[in-house]
């Protein structure tokens, strides 16, 4: 019998044999090791981690993978590729980002998302889900094989530090992770090897087909700037496929107009971050038709740094404004990217000076220019690229990797997780200098559908300038759209339309609507702030709530029946899925796997004990002496008192006896309806509640430890609010048990439809 190896799996799934660096990556992950893969653009880094995940999930890797990227466009492209590789129908793949929040609960097996969504989810402060449900996606991140790709694009003092903290938590509990990049300096590789025990893997250019026959020559134009005339001159020399890269959107828009005036509009395309998704997708399809190496078409693309990662296009000539060296190398990756097999492909990269260093650090641009002067007119191969990265970035990264920088972000994430402060968490990932903008003349007329208006990210400074510079005598308004994200119930949000009077009141990460006399949207040029336009129309909203309520219907069941049903869901469905994870946790806690499972089952069995409160049973319609219920079938129509914190409080002494692992169970129970709940309402348990509890705990080892004091059968107080984020064992156990508890409860109550409902409902908010 011929043994099927993981490398055979690679060929079966991708249709080609793996490169040596992919073989090394697969082999390391098969052994449960974390990896740091450094390889040039177009070398198949994503496949190197996805294939072993498919082959080894539940063995040496968790059953779930969260794949984090810097940009939304990358998320969409990669998710489609992964779906094509996922031949097993039981393996689900989904994308998730702020524009397309298709999986806010992180329910699928493989979720491709953005780094801010991953960090927000892990902090129980999701960016695309009401915060009260935050421990559900947090448990997914805590349970998963975490992959951080294109890490060179993460802000080094923010997003990179946050990713390192998540990786550190993974490492401490024995969960493998992967970091991948084309342009990280050697000092970062050594840091990951020493501090994180990551296996360093590096590609070699001679082994990669797309790089073997590639020759790109660098030309430095110091003290010269890109103009329409310069584009025209270079175009007349090449007459092939040209890409021009500007550092700012307004520069790209201006250059686009200049170039069209000189060369005509045929075959000239503009691409930047201020296009609507549908127009950007249409442009990218056009680009594929022109800039595919197999195409005989010619054309010019004028773009910003949005082309640095993700776009699989290739040009003969590239003109770019100077940017940090790693950015230059990423841009160069779109020059002579792919050619015909066994044929040399040549390209020319022209780097120009800039008058304004923004949005980059001025000193870093000077260092990059100085380094490029020494390699002018040389071939830009992989070894030279790494040498440039080390020359320019090593000192910076040695500063970035100092422990005080990580400690600062850890404190920020800890506080953001404790308070549920979205802004604080998001600012731990990137400097939030942008807001969301839409165009409409009367936003209050569309009410809740306001969130279905197309939105474009805009730097806060530009919106402030727009508001401040309104023509004298005009009253063209700008509205801030407010929503209460901490609403107690899941009804449709209440919307407030606040008209802005001062430019100083414009803040990042806020949704604004501007009057069409202040802004215009043009599918060819994008958002323009110097022309009068038209109102946007609302798009179809996925968040239309069914009349039947959250789960469609909830059947009548006794308290014991519900407890047993929740346990049955866990044992039959979730325990096999989370077995890898729970074994890692048991090892971290230095306890037997079965003992940990017993504690989780105990927590599941008693999570609704607070429903045995006299007032709760009375509210649901149970009379004295009748069998207590968990659901009456009319729950959604009733105003029922809270019960989750009561369940945690009654067993406070037992959880204290269990130590820190007991704290995790206590928090998970108290938060199984709302994260950070702490108020214990006045309660008194029904007569005979001990018998109900005994029936629910039959066969559970921990049930024999129950010795509830009389004081905890009737009281009113508070429980602790939130576990310590910095305590990785406590925090990960809390989030994983929380996810298991809430999913078991939802599935037991409403079946899989309950999960699918929430995924669809919150995807539209």
C-alpha positions in Angstrom: 0.0 0.0 0.0 1.4 3.4 -1.0 1.3 5.9 1.9 -0.3 9.2 1.1 1.9 12.0 2.4 1.0 15.7 3.2 3.0 16.6 0.2 0.7 14.5 -2.0 -2.2 16.4 -0.3 -0.5 19.6 -1.5 -0.5 18.5 -5.1 -4.0 17.1 -4.9 -5.4 20.4 -3.5 -3.4 22.9 -5.4 -2.6 21.1 -8.6 1.2 21.5 -8.4 4.2 20.2 -6.5 5.3 22.2 -3.4 8.4 24.3 -3.3 11.1 23.4 -0.7 10.0 26.2 1.6 6.4 24.9 1.5 7.6 21.4 2.3 9.6 22.7 5.3 6.5 24.6 6.5 4.2 21.6 6.1 6.7 19.4 7.9 7.0 21.8 10.8 3.3 22.3 11.3 2.8 18.5 11.1 5.0 18.3 14.1 3.0 20.9 15.9 5.7 23.6 15.6 5.1 27.3 15.1 6.7 28.8 12.0 8.0 32.1 10.7 8.0 31.9 6.9 9.9 34.6 5.0 9.4 34.3 1.2 9.1 36.7 -1.7 5.8 37.7 -3.2 4.0 35.1 -5.4 5.8 32.1 -3.7 2.7 30.4 -2.2 3.0 31.3 1.5 -0.8 30.9 2.0 -0.9 27.4 0.6 2.1 26.4 2.8 -0.1 26.8 5.9 -3.6 26.0 4.5 -2.7 22.5 3.2 -1.3 21.2 6.5 -4.3 22.7 8.3 -6.6 20.7 6.1 -4.5 17.5 6.6 -3.7 17.9 10.3 -6.7 19.7 11.9 -7.5 17.9 15.2 -4.2 16.1 15.2 -1.2 18.5 15.5 -3.3 21.6 14.7 -6.6 22.8 16.1 -9.8 22.2 14.2 -10.2 25.9 13.4 -8.0 28.4 11.7 -8.1 32.2 11.9 -6.1 33.8 9.1 -5.3 37.5 9.6 -4.4 39.9 6.9 -3.9 43.7 6.8 -6.4 44.6 4.0 -10.0 43.7 3.1 -9.1 43.0 -0.6 -6.6 40.4 0.5 -9.2 38.8 2.6 -11.7 38.4 -0.2 -9.1 37.0 -2.7 -7.6 34.5 -0.3 -11.0 33.3 1.0 -12.0 32.4 -2.6 -8.8 30.5 -3.1 -9.2 28.6 0.1 -12.8 27.7 -0.9 -11.4 26.2 -4.1 -8.9 24.1 -2.1 -11.5 22.9 0.5 -12.6 19.7 -1.3 -14.0 18.2 2.0 -17.6 19.3 2.2 -17.3 19.2 6.0 -14.7 22.0 5.9 -16.3 25.4 5.9 -14.4 28.6 4.8 -15.7 32.2 5.2 -14.3 35.7 4.9 -15.0 38.4 7.5 -14.1 42.1 7.5 -15.8 45.4 8.4 -17.3 45.7 4.9 -18.5 42.1 4.6 -19.0 40.8 8.1 -20.1 37.3 6.9 -19.0 35.5 10.0 -19.3 37.7 13.1 -19.4 34.6 15.4 -16.3 33.1 13.7 -18.3 29.9 13.3 -16.7 28.3 10.1 -13.6 26.1 10.3 -11.4 28.6 8.4 -12.1 32.3 8.8 -10.0 34.7 6.7 -10.2 38.1 8.2 -8.4 41.4 9.0 -6.0 41.8 11.9 -8.2 44.4 13.6 -11.2 41.9 13.5 -9.0 39.2 15.0 -7.7 41.3 17.9 -11.1 42.8 18.6 -12.6 39.4 18.7 -9.9 38.0 21.1 -10.5 40.9 23.5 -14.2 40.1 23.7 -14.8 43.5 22.0 -15.8 42.5 18.5 -15.9 45.2 15.8 -18.9 43.7 13.9 -21.0 42.2 16.7 -22.8 43.6 19.8 -20.3 43.6 22.6 -22.6 41.5 24.9 -21.9 38.5 22.6 -18.2 39.2 22.5 -16.9 36.0 24.2 -18.3 33.8 21.4 -15.8 35.0 18.7 -13.1 35.4 21.4 -13.4 31.6 22.1 -12.9 31.0 18.4 -9.6 33.0 18.3 -8.4 31.4 21.5 -9.2 27.9 20.1 -7.6 28.4 16.7 -4.4 27.9 14.7 -3.6 31.6 14.2 -1.9 32.7 11.0 -0.6 36.3 10.6 0.3 37.1 7.0 1.9 40.1 5.4 3.1 41.1 8.9 5.5 43.7 7.5 2.4 45.8 6.8 1.2 45.7 10.4 2.0 49.0 12.2 5.1 47.9 14.2 4.2 49.6 17.5 0.5 48.6 17.3 -0.7 45.8 15.1 2.5 43.9 15.2 2.7 44.1 19.0 -1.0 42.9 19.3 -0.2 40.0 17.0 2.8 39.1 19.1 0.7 39.1 22.2 -1.8 36.7 20.7 1.0 34.5 19.5 2.6 34.6 22.9 -0.6 33.4 24.5 -0.8 30.6 21.9 2.8 29.5 22.5 2.3 29.4 26.3 -0.6 26.9 25.9 1.1 24.8 23.2 -1.0 26.1 20.2 1.1 26.4 17.0 0.9 29.7 15.1 2.4 31.1 11.9 3.9 34.5 11.0 4.6 35.2 7.3 6.2 38.0 5.4 8.3 38.9 2.4 10.2 41.8 4.0 11.0 41.4 7.7 14.6 42.0 8.8 16.9 39.3 10.2 16.6 40.7 13.7 12.8 39.9 13.7 13.5 36.4 12.5 15.9 35.8 15.4 13.5 37.4 17.9 10.7 35.0 16.9 13.0 32.1 17.1 14.4 32.9 20.5 11.3 34.3 22.3 8.6 32.4 20.6 10.3 29.1 19.6 9.1 29.7 16.0 10.8 27.6 13.3 12.5 30.0 10.8 11.9 29.0 7.2 13.2 30.9 4.3 12.5 30.6 0.6 15.3 30.6 -2.0 14.7 32.4 -5.2 16.3 29.7 -7.4 13.6 27.2 -6.2 10.6 29.4 -7.1 9.4 29.1 -10.7 8.0 32.6 -10.9 11.2 34.2 -9.7 13.8 32.1 -11.6 13.5 33.9 -14.9 12.7 37.4 -13.5 15.0 40.3 -14.0 14.0 43.7 -12.6 16.4 46.6 -12.7 16.2 49.5 -10.3 16.5 53.2 -11.5 16.7 56.0 -8.9 15.5 59.5 -10.0 16.6 61.5 -6.9 15.3 65.1 -6.8 12.8 64.3 -9.6 9.1 63.9 -9.2 6.5 62.0 -11.1 4.4 64.2 -13.4 2.0 63.7 -16.2 4.8 64.6 -18.6 7.2 62.0 -17.0 4.5 59.3 -17.3 4.1 60.2 -21.0 7.8 60.1 -21.6 8.3 56.7 -19.9 5.2 55.3 -21.7 6.5 56.3 -25.1 9.7 54.4 -24.3 8.0 51.2 -23.1 4.5 51.1 -24.9 3.6 48.0 -22.8 2.1 47.6 -19.4 2.9 50.4 -16.9 2.0 50.9 -13.3 2.5 54.3 -11.5 2.3 54.3 -7.7 1.6 57.5 -5.7 1.7 57.7 -1.9 -1.5 59.7 -1.5 -4.9 59.5 -3.0 -5.2 63.2 -4.1 -1.8 62.9 -5.8 -3.0 59.8 -7.7 -6.2 61.6 -8.7 -4.3 64.6 -9.9 -1.8 62.6 -11.9 -4.7 60.6 -13.4 -6.2 63.8 -14.8 -2.9 65.1 -16.1 -2.1 61.8 -17.8 -5.5 61.6 -19.4 -5.1 65.1 -20.8 -1.7 64.1 -22.4 -2.5 60.6 -23.6 -6.2 60.3 -23.7 -8.4 58.2 -21.4 -8.2 54.9 -23.3 -6.4 52.2 -21.3 -5.7 54.4 -18.3 -7.2 53.1 -14.9 -7.1 54.8 -11.5 -7.2 52.6 -8.3 -7.1 53.8 -4.7 -8.9 53.2 -1.3 -11.8 55.7 -1.9 -13.8 53.6 -4.4 -17.0 51.7 -3.5 -16.5 48.0 -3.4 -18.4 47.2 -6.5 -16.4 49.7 -8.6 -13.1 48.5 -7.1 -14.0 44.9 -8.0 -14.9 46.0 -11.6 -11.6 47.8 -11.9 -9.6 44.8 -10.6 -11.3 42.6 -13.3 -10.3 45.2 -16.0 -6.8 45.2 -14.6 -6.5 41.4 -14.8 -7.5 41.6 -18.5 -4.7 44.1 -19.2 -2.0 43.2 -16.7 -2.1 39.5 -17.0 1.3 38.5 -18.6 -0.6 36.3 -21.1 -2.6 39.3 -22.4 -1.4 41.2 -25.4 -3.3 44.4 -24.2 -1.4 47.5 -23.1 -2.4 50.1 -20.5 -1.5 52.3 -17.6 -2.5 51.8 -14.0 -2.2 54.8 -11.7 -2.6 53.7 -8.1 -1.7 54.1 -4.4 -0.2 51.6 -2.0 -3.4 49.5 -2.3 -1.5 47.5 -5.0 1.3 46.5 -2.7 -0.3 43.3 -1.6 -2.9 41.0 -3.0 -3.2 42.1 -6.6 -1.8 39.4 -8.9 -0.9 41.7 -11.8 2.4 42.3 -13.7 3.8 45.2 -15.6 6.9 45.9 -17.7 7.6 49.3 -16.3 6.8 50.7 -12.8 7.1 54.3 -11.7 6.8 54.8 -8.0 7.2 57.6 -5.5 9.8 56.7 -2.8 8.3 54.9 0.2 9.9 52.8 3.0 12.1 50.1 1.6 9.7 47.2 2.5 6.9 49.1 0.7 9.2 49.6 -2.4 9.9 45.9 -2.5 6.2 45.1 -2.3 5.5 47.5 -5.2 8.3 45.9 -7.1 6.6 42.6 -6.7 4.1 43.8 -9.3 6.9 44.4 -11.9 7.8 41.5 -14.1 5.8 39.4 -11.7 5.1 36.5 -14.0 6.3 35.5 -17.5 6.0 32.7 -19.8 7.6 29.4 -18.8 11.3 29.0 -19.7 11.5 32.6 -21.0 13.3 35.5 -19.3 11.0 38.3 -18.2 12.5 41.8 -17.7 11.2 44.8 -16.0 12.3 48.3 -14.9 11.5 49.9 -11.6 11.9 53.7 -11.5 11.9 55.3 -8.0 11.2 59.1 -7.7 11.6 61.6 -4.9 8.6 63.3 -3.2 8.0 66.9 -2.1 5.8 65.8 0.8 6.9 62.7 2.9 3.4 62.0 4.2 2.0 59.5 5.1 5.4 58.0 5.9 8.2 58.9 8.4 10.5 61.5 6.8 13.7 59.9 8.3 12.7 56.5 7.0 12.3 57.8 3.5 15.7 59.5 3.7 17.3 56.2 4.8 15.6 54.3 2.0 16.8 56.9 -0.6 20.3 56.6 0.7 20.2 52.8 0.5 18.8 52.8 -3.0 21.6 55.1 -4.2 24.1 52.3 -3.6 22.1 49.9 -5.8 21.0 52.1 -8.6 20.8 50.3 -11.9 21.3 46.9 -10.3 19.1 43.8 -10.6 16.7 43.7 -7.7 16.8 40.0 -6.8 15.6 38.3 -3.5 19.1 38.5 -1.9 19.4 42.2 -2.6 15.9 42.8 -1.3 16.7 41.2 2.0 20.0 43.1 2.2 18.1 46.4 1.7 15.5 45.5 4.3 18.3 44.7 6.8 20.2 47.9 6.1 17.2 50.2 6.4 15.0 48.5 9.0 17.2 46.6 11.4 17.7 49.5 13.8 14.0 50.4 13.7 12.9 46.8 14.4 15.4 46.4 17.3 13.6 49.4 18.9 10.1 48.0 18.0 10.9 44.7 19.6 11.8 46.1 23.0 9.6 44.6 25.7 8.3 48.0 26.9 6.5 48.4 23.5 4.7 45.0 23.9 3.9 45.8 27.5 2.3 49.1 26.6 0.0 47.4 24.1 -0.7 44.5 26.5 -1.9 47.1 29.1 -4.0 48.8 26.4 -5.6 45.6 25.3 -6.2 44.5 28.9 -8.0 47.7 29.7 -10.0 47.6 26.4 -11.0 44.0 27.1 -12.0 44.8 30.7 -14.2 47.8 29.7 -15.3 46.7 26.2 -13.9 49.9 24.7 -13.9 49.3 20.9 -11.9 52.4 20.2 -9.2 51.5 22.7 -8.9 48.0 21.2 -8.8 49.2 17.6 -6.2 51.8 18.4 -4.0 48.9 19.7 -3.9 47.6 16.1 -3.6 50.8 14.0 -3.7 54.5 14.2 -7.3 55.2 13.5 -7.1 58.4 11.5 -10.1 57.7 9.2 -13.8 57.7 9.5 -16.6 56.2 7.3 -18.4 58.6 5.0 -21.5 58.3 2.9 -23.4 60.9 0.8 -27.1 61.7 1.3 -29.2 64.9 1.4 -31.7 63.6 4.0 -30.3 60.7 6.0 -33.1 60.7 8.6 -35.5 59.7 5.8 -34.0 56.2 5.5 -33.8 55.6 9.3 -32.3 52.2 10.2 -31.4 51.6 6.5 -28.8 54.4 7.0 -26.3 51.6 7.7 -27.0 50.1 4.3 -25.7 53.3 2.5 -22.4 52.7 0.7 -19.5 53.9 2.8 -16.0 55.0 2.0 -13.1 55.5 4.4 -11.8 59.0 4.5 -9.0 60.6 6.6 -10.4 62.6 9.5 -8.3 65.6 8.5 -10.0 65.8 5.1 -13.5 65.7 6.5 -12.6 68.4 9.1 -11.1 70.5 6.3 -14.3 70.0 4.2 -16.6 71.0 7.1 -14.4 74.0 8.0 -14.1 75.2 4.4 -17.8 75.2 3.4 -18.6 78.1 1.1 -19.8 81.2 3.0 -23.5 81.5 3.2 -24.1 77.7 2.6 -25.5 75.4 5.2 -24.6 72.1 3.6 -24.7 69.8 6.6 -22.5 66.9 7.8 -24.3 64.4 10.1 -22.7 62.0 12.7 -24.7 58.7 12.8 -24.8 57.3 16.3 -26.0 53.9 17.5 -26.1 52.3 21.0 -23.9 49.3 20.6 -24.5 48.3 24.2 -28.2 47.9 23.9 -29.6 45.3 26.3 -31.7 43.4 23.8 -31.2 42.4 20.2 -33.8 44.7 18.7 -33.0 46.9 15.7 -30.7 49.7 16.7 -32.0 53.2 17.6 -30.3 55.7 15.3 -29.5 59.3 16.2 -28.6 61.9 13.5 -26.4 64.6 14.9 -25.6 67.6 12.7 -22.0 68.7 13.1 -21.3 72.4 13.6 -17.5 72.3 14.4 -14.7 70.6 12.5 -13.1 69.8 15.9 -16.0 67.4 16.6 -15.0 65.1 13.7 -13.4 62.0 15.2 -11.9 58.7 13.8 -13.8 55.5 13.6 -17.2 57.3 13.3 -19.8 57.1 10.6 -20.7 60.4 8.9 -23.0 61.4 6.1 -22.2 64.5 4.0 -24.6 66.5 1.9 -24.1 66.0 -1.8 -23.3 69.7 -2.3 -20.0 68.9 -0.5 -18.9 65.8 -2.2 -19.2 63.8 -5.3 -18.6 60.1 -6.2 -17.4 59.2 -9.7 -16.8 55.5 -10.6 -13.8 56.5 -12.6 -12.1 58.8 -10.0 -13.6 57.7 -6.7 -14.7 60.1 -3.9 -14.0 63.7 -4.8 -14.4 66.6 -2.3 -14.4 69.5 -4.7 -17.5 68.8 -6.7 -21.3 68.6 -6.2 -22.7 65.1 -6.4 -25.8 62.9 -5.9 -27.1 61.0 -2.9 -26.2 57.3 -2.5 -29.0 54.8 -2.4 -29.3 52.2 0.3 -28.1 48.7 -0.6 -29.9 45.5 0.4 -29.6 44.9 4.1 -28.9 41.4 5.3 -30.0 42.3 8.8 -33.8 42.3 8.2 -35.0 40.5 11.3 -37.5 37.6 10.8 -40.8 38.0 12.6 -40.4 34.7 14.4 -37.6 36.0 16.6 -34.0 34.9 17.2 -34.4 31.2 16.9 -37.6 30.9 14.9 -39.3 29.2 17.8 -38.4 27.9 21.3 -40.2 24.7 22.5 -41.4 24.2 26.0 -39.0 22.2 28.2 -38.3 21.6 31.8 -35.2 22.9 33.6 -33.7 19.4 33.8 -34.5 18.6 30.2 -32.7 21.7 29.0 -29.7 21.0 31.1 -29.5 17.4 29.8 -30.0 18.6 26.2 -27.1 21.1 26.5 -24.9 18.4 27.9 -25.9 16.1 25.0 -25.0 18.7 22.4 -21.6 19.2 24.1 -20.8 15.5 24.3 -21.9 14.5 20.8 -20.9 17.5 18.8 -18.6 20.0 20.5 -16.4 17.8 22.6 -15.0 15.9 19.5 -14.4 19.3 17.8 -12.7 20.9 20.8 -10.8 17.8 22.0 -7.4 19.0 20.6 -7.9 22.4 22.4 -9.1 20.9 25.7 -6.2 18.5 25.8 -3.8 21.5 25.4 -5.7 23.3 28.2 -5.6 20.3 30.5 -1.8 20.0 30.0 -1.4 23.7 30.7 -3.3 23.3 33.9 -1.4 20.2 34.8 -4.6 18.2 35.2 -6.2 15.2 33.6 -8.2 15.8 30.4 -11.2 14.0 32.0 -11.1 16.2 35.1 -11.2 19.3 32.9 -14.1 17.9 30.9 -16.0 17.1 34.1 -15.6 20.7 35.2 -16.9 22.0 31.9 -19.8 19.6 31.9 -20.7 20.7 35.5 -20.7 24.3 34.3 -22.9 23.4 31.4 -25.3 21.5 33.6 -25.8 24.3 36.1 -25.4 27.4 33.8 -29.2 28.1 34.1 -29.5 27.5 37.8 -30.6 31.1 38.2 -33.8 30.2 36.3 -34.8 28.2 39.5 -35.3 31.6 41.1 -38.8 32.0 42.4 -39.3 35.3 40.5 -38.0 33.8 37.2 -40.3 30.8 37.4 -43.3 33.1 38.3 -42.5 35.4 35.3 -42.5 32.4 32.9 -45.8 31.2 34.2 -44.9 28.3 36.5 -47.1 27.9 39.5 -45.9 26.7 43.0 -45.5 23.0 43.0 -45.3 22.6 39.2 -42.2 21.2 37.5 -39.8 24.2 36.9 -39.2 25.2 33.3 -36.2 26.4 31.4 -38.3 27.5 28.4 -42.1 28.0 28.2 -42.4 28.3 24.4 -43.3 32.0 24.9 -39.9 33.2 26.2 -39.4 35.8 23.4 -42.6 37.5 24.3 -41.9 37.8 28.1 -39.8 40.2 30.0 -37.8 37.8 32.1 -35.5 38.7 35.0 -31.7 38.0 34.5 -30.4 34.7 35.8 -26.8 34.1 34.5 -25.0 35.8 37.4 -27.1 34.0 39.9 -25.9 30.7 38.6 -22.3 31.7 39.0 -22.9 33.2 42.4 -24.6 30.2 44.0 -21.5 28.1 43.3 -19.0 30.7 44.2 -17.4 28.7 47.0 -16.9 25.6 44.8 -15.3 27.7 42.0 -13.1 29.3 44.6 -12.0 25.8 45.7 -11.1 24.9 42.1 -8.7 27.9 42.0 -8.0 29.9 38.9 -9.6 27.3 36.6 -12.8 27.8 38.7 -12.6 31.5 38.0 -12.8 30.7 34.3 -15.9 28.6 34.8 -17.5 31.2 37.0 -17.0 34.0 34.5 -18.2 31.8 31.6 -21.5 31.1 33.5 -22.0 34.7 34.6 -21.4 35.9 31.0 -23.4 33.4 29.0 -25.9 36.0 28.1 -23.9 39.2 28.3 -20.1 39.7 28.6 -19.0 41.7 31.7 -22.4 41.1 33.5 -21.7 41.4 37.2 -24.9 42.4 39.0 -26.6 39.6 41.0 -30.2 40.5 41.4 -32.1 39.8 44.6 -33.2 36.1 44.3 -34.5 33.2 46.3 -34.4 29.7 44.8 -37.6 27.6 44.6 -38.3 24.8 47.2 -36.8 21.5 45.9 -34.2 23.1 43.7 -31.6 20.7 45.1 -33.5 17.8 43.6 -33.6 19.5 40.2 -29.8 20.1 40.5 -29.2 16.5 41.5 -31.1 15.2 38.5 -29.1 17.5 36.2 -25.8 16.4 37.6 -26.3 12.6 37.5 -23.1 10.9 36.4 -21.0 14.0 36.8 -17.9 13.6 39.0 -18.0 17.2 40.2 -21.6 16.9 41.3 -20.3 15.1 44.4 -18.4 18.2 45.4 -21.6 20.4 45.6 -22.2 21.7 49.1 -24.0 25.0 48.7 -24.2 27.2 51.8 -27.6 28.6 52.8 -26.3 32.1 52.3 -26.0 31.6 48.6 -29.5 30.5 48.1 -30.9 33.9 48.8 -28.9 37.1 48.3 -28.3 40.3 46.2 -24.7 41.3 45.4 -22.2 41.4 42.6 -19.7 39.0 41.1 -16.3 39.9 39.6 -16.7 41.6 36.2 -14.0 40.2 33.9 -11.0 37.9 33.9 -7.5 39.2 33.8 -6.5 39.4 30.1 -2.8 39.2 30.8 -3.3 35.8 32.5 -3.2 33.7 29.3 -4.3 30.4 30.9 -7.3 32.0 32.7 -8.3 34.2 29.8 -8.1 31.5 27.1 -9.9 28.9 29.3 -12.7 31.5 30.0 -13.2 32.4 26.3 -13.1 28.7 25.1 -15.5 27.5 27.8 -17.7 30.6 27.1 -17.9 29.7 23.5 -18.6 26.0 24.2 -21.3 27.0 26.7 -23.1 29.5 24.5 -23.0 27.4 21.4 -24.2 24.3 23.3 -27.0 26.4 24.8 -28.0 27.9 21.4 -27.9 24.6 19.5 -29.8 22.8 22.3 -32.4 25.6 22.2 -32.8 26.4 18.5 -30.6 23.9 16.6 -28.1 24.9 14.0 -30.6 27.5 12.8 -29.8 29.5 15.9 -26.2 29.9 14.8 -27.0 30.5 11.2 -29.6 33.1 12.2 -27.1 35.1 14.3 -24.4 34.9 11.6 -26.8 36.3 9.0 -28.5 38.9 11.3 -25.3 40.5 12.6 -23.6 40.3 9.2 -25.9 43.1 8.1 -25.3 45.5 11.0 
